[in-house]
Amino acid sequence: MPPQTTSLSLAAVLQQRRDRLAELHPEPVVLWSGQAVSRNFPANTYPFRANSHFLYFAGLPLANAALHLEGGRLTLFMDETSAEAALWHGPSPSRDAIAADIGADAAYPYQDLDSYLGEAATLSAQTTAAERRKALVKAVVALRLHHDDYALDQIKRAAAVSVTAHKAGMVATPGATTEAQVRAAMEQVIMGQGMTCAYNSIVTVHGEVLHNEQYHHALAPGDLLLADVGAEAPSGWASDITRTWPVSGQFTAPQRDLYNLVLAAHDACIAAARPGIEYRDLHLLACRTLAAGLVDLGILRGDPDTLVERDVHALFFPHGVGHLLGLDVHDMEDLGDIAGYEPGRSRSDRFGLQFLRLDRPLAANMVVTIEPGFYQVPGILGPARQSGQYDNAINWDRLKAFDGVRGIRIENDVQINSTGCTVLTAILPTRADAVEDLVSGA
Amino acid sequence: MPPQTTSLSLAAVLQQRRDRLAELHPEPVVLWSGQAVSRNFPANTYPFRANSHFLYFAGLPLANAALHLEGGRLTLFMDETSAEAALWHGPSPSRDAIAADIGADAAYPYQDLDSYLGEAATLSAQTTAAERRKALVKAVVALRLHHDDYALDQIKRAAAVSVTAHKAGMVATPGATTEAQVRAAMEQVIMGQGMTCAYNSIVTVHGEVLHNEQYHHALAPGDLLLADVGAEAPSGWASDITRTWPVSGQFTAPQRDLYNLVLAAHDACIAAARPGIEYRDLHLLACRTLAAGLVDLGILRGDPDTLVERDVHALFFPHGVGHLLGLDVHDMEDLGDIAGYEPGRSRSDRFGLQFLRLDRPLAANMVVTIEPGFYQVPGILGPARQSGQYDNAINWDRLKAFDGVRGIRIENDVQINSTGCTVLTAILPTRADAVEDLVSGA
């Protein structure tokens, strides 16, 4: 999706956000940006990432800064760059210039914040009593759940770079011998566009390891490579894409069968995503689609609905179908399940539902991921087989024909619109033959 | 420098290190590895970097682990990977297997560490009284100042990857339009080799901003591009290289004059580096070489020695000529100046010496950087000119002829050997014409 520009200035967008906050939460609020974190010694820090709640209202990734919000007014607290810091780190805009960019009503040295703290609610359990904090969290979640045009534009920009990165990874695969080389080709695109990774990339021939952050495996011609890589714009807005492609440029027949099944689950969710639908129902739709397809392939036996009720599908798809996407790749996960779960709901104990990160009805301008998968995780399937309890549901002999498939996931970023949804990352192919063409350079 | 292998196993190397520690510090010691740090929400962490003192004695970048060292014995404290963690993060070696790899004498769950803490010295001011901590720091510094063969081999491996990265940056420059693209081409090499960056890269046409971690400037044909980029091996050992090259592939005459002057300062230090020489004297040698050259170019007036005594050179070279290199790119800088400064010495107040990070006599198997530079920092030269106090030493009119030179630095990693030194990064050209050839693909 080509980047779009919005008609509103950053300052006007931020004014709208805090006017909405003032409606939901008239009491004063203080939010901190945070500071750079040391990697191994004080001067050697990780790249600074500002707190997402701060970014939502400040727009700029300022370090060592704080905001005071009250009745739509914005007061910025940060120190001017010292002469010595300017000498080493270069000139930077003055506090007043930054305040003007973000439309702040006032701007003061950081230490002046102290006198504002007593009356303000914060998101820190250390400085704000539980009930007061809860009210602020509720207001912030209500705002951040539904993205404004500026946010959507930023997410689209990040998504466009992620798409290019995935194409670069596919193109680089025939010439690569390790996962690390493909990862490097993908992250080079993100870095070259002046963006960062929204999360630690997963680029692996062991897609069955769901959070695999190692890249040392060699690539073999029969392998599937799973790449879960997403760019984050300098403003902090994230994207999140997964594709799975054959190292050889050609899916084997069993790989293609399971790839097409995961794609069918993905496509079914996209077709169903619209305002009002429960995200949990999209998840269950993906589960039923997978179960039915696994029956068709002879891997599972029985009625798909019953298989899903028994969580048999979850042995091969043990995670949720996706999550909120925004300033965080799992948006607002710093607040636990408060953003992901509608008030009054909580995580299920069921194996097939416990990893679902989002359980709300969808609404216009929410952005979510849709990311079904199929995995053969030894730590799940080994005990399941040994237990004997799935012998009436799983044809273990037939499953052997699919040994070459350790992990497949297909993930896109989806904006709910007024009647359905828009796939923000649709320009990156999902069809098996189109993916093969990209890898093999056809 | 091609990677070399050492004859000793990791376990044998670590045994030697702790035997040496036991000689210097017979009392028990506890060192922690640290844990992954959150980026914006708990599950989204920065890539984990283990504490360098832990790495020195543990050899492996274990997270959430601790070591107890006493009389040459090593006890490892870490928890086994839980079944659930293994499910999501993949299988990992057992505690006993890790203990065997690093030659630990015993290995226990993390919580068992508690009973060892009372008697042990640590590097944490929170858990160890100042005098006791000081004794441990002294012993650790004494060990880590002089590298064993295993460490040198690891540094050489990192250096070899950094060399390749710099060549890739030069080659990518003609096709790049922004700093970010050149940075991406360089870091792609490091990532593709399974290494990480030892520090946040500096890749900029504004080399006069000494700690420039932004990459958004466009490249113009007349610009010099300064790249300070170094790889870190998975074991944690670092490298650190700077080169400065013309974006066009061709230095202008004033650029070449100043480049050759910085190179002359660099070469003079390399020629003089040997056991017994004071690192401060190498710094002053670089200063005098620069001052004499600036006199020859008509930029400075007067006797070079007198100019250095007046710190006139430091207006153009405001940092030290280098630093210790090891597990940290500024090795052991987490301990302040204790490693860098010989006991009894401390930072000078002089502008030309206050940023010197290392003030010790060099000795065999120390690794240091040599990195003289020439910069036109507006925040330094502006006030200097306005003050009038350098009018008898600086020909401001003549300086205008060198407007196109904002920042040049040339940096190599140097191992002190028994009679002189070995430049570990010598395979990457420094001569102006060789650099031009790499950039222009000649």
Boltz contact constraints between the chains, C-beta under 6 A:
constraints:
  - contact:
      token1: [A, 37]
      token2: [B, 37]
      max_distance: 6.0
  - contact:
      token1: [A, 39]
      token2: [B, 49]
      max_distance: 6.0
  - contact:
      token1: [A, 40]
      token2: [B, 49]
      max_distance: 6.0
  - contact:
      token1: [A, 40]
      token2: [B, 52]
      max_distance: 6.0
  - contact:
      token1: [A, 40]
      token2: [B, 328]
      max_distance: 6.0
  - contact:
      token1: [A, 41]
      token2: [B, 328]
      max_distance: 6.0
  - contact:
      token1: [A, 41]
      token2: [B, 333]
      max_distance: 6.0
  - contact:
      token1: [A, 41]
      token2: [B, 334]
      max_distance: 6.0
  - contact:
      token1: [A, 44]
      token2: [B, 199]
      max_distance: 6.0
  - contact:
      token1: [A, 46]
      token2: [B, 46]
      max_distance: 6.0
  - contact:
      token1: [A, 49]
      token2: [B, 39]
      max_distance: 6.0
  - contact:
      token1: [A, 49]
      token2: [B, 40]
      max_distance: 6.0
  - contact:
      token1: [A, 52]
      token2: [B, 40]
      max_distance: 6.0
  - contact:
      token1: [A, 86]
      token2: [B, 379]
      max_distance: 6.0
  - contact:
      token1: [A, 87]
      token2: [B, 379]
      max_distance: 6.0
  - contact:
      token1: [A, 88]
      token2: [B, 210]
      max_distance: 6.0
  - contact:
      token1: [A, 88]
      token2: [B, 211]
      max_distance: 6.0
  - contact:
      token1: [A, 89]
      token2: [B, 211]
      max_distance: 6.0
  - contact:
      token1: [A, 90]
      token2: [B, 209]
      max_distance: 6.0
  - contact:
      token1: [A, 90]
      token2: [B, 212]
      max_distance: 6.0
  - contact:
      token1: [A, 180]
      token2: [B, 192]
      max_distance: 6.0
  - contact:
      token1: [A, 180]
      token2: [B, 194]
      max_distance: 6.0
  - contact:
      token1: [A, 181]
      token2: [B, 192]
      max_distance: 6.0
  - contact:
      token1: [A, 184]
      token2: [B, 188]
      max_distance: 6.0
  - contact:
      token1: [A, 184]
      token2: [B, 191]
      max_distance: 6.0
  - contact:
      token1: [A, 184]
      token2: [B, 192]
      max_distance: 6.0
  - contact:
      token1: [A, 188]
      token2: [B, 184]
      max_distance: 6.0
  - contact:
      token1: [A, 188]
      token2: [B, 188]
      max_distance: 6.0
  - contact:
      token1: [A, 191]
      token2: [B, 184]
      max_distance: 6.0
  - contact:
      token1: [A, 192]
      token2: [B, 180]
      max_distance: 6.0
  - contact:
      token1: [A, 192]
      token2: [B, 181]
      max_distance: 6.0
  - contact:
      token1: [A, 192]
      token2: [B, 184]
      max_distance: 6.0
  - contact:
      token1: [A, 194]
      token2: [B, 180]
      max_distance: 6.0
  - contact:
      token1: [A, 194]
      token2: [B, 216]
      max_distance: 6.0
  - contact:
      token1: [A, 199]
      token2: [B, 44]
      max_distance: 6.0
  - contact:
      token1: [A, 209]
      token2: [B, 90]
      max_distance: 6.0
  - contact:
      token1: [A, 210]
      token2: [B, 88]
      max_distance: 6.0
  - contact:
      token1: [A, 211]
      token2: [B, 88]
      max_distance: 6.0
  - contact:
      token1: [A, 211]
      token2: [B, 89]
      max_distance: 6.0
  - contact:
      token1: [A, 212]
      token2: [B, 90]
      max_distance: 6.0
  - contact:
      token1: [A, 216]
      token2: [B, 194]
      max_distance: 6.0
  - contact:
      token1: [A, 328]
      token2: [B, 40]
      max_distance: 6.0
  - contact:
      token1: [A, 328]
      token2: [B, 41]
      max_distance: 6.0
  - contact:
      token1: [A, 333]
      token2: [B, 41]
      max_distance: 6.0
  - contact:
      token1: [A, 334]
      token2: [B, 41]
      max_distance: 6.0
  - contact:
      token1: [A, 379]
      token2: [B, 86]
      max_distance: 6.0
  - contact:
      token1: [A, 379]
      token2: [B, 87]
      max_distance: 6.0
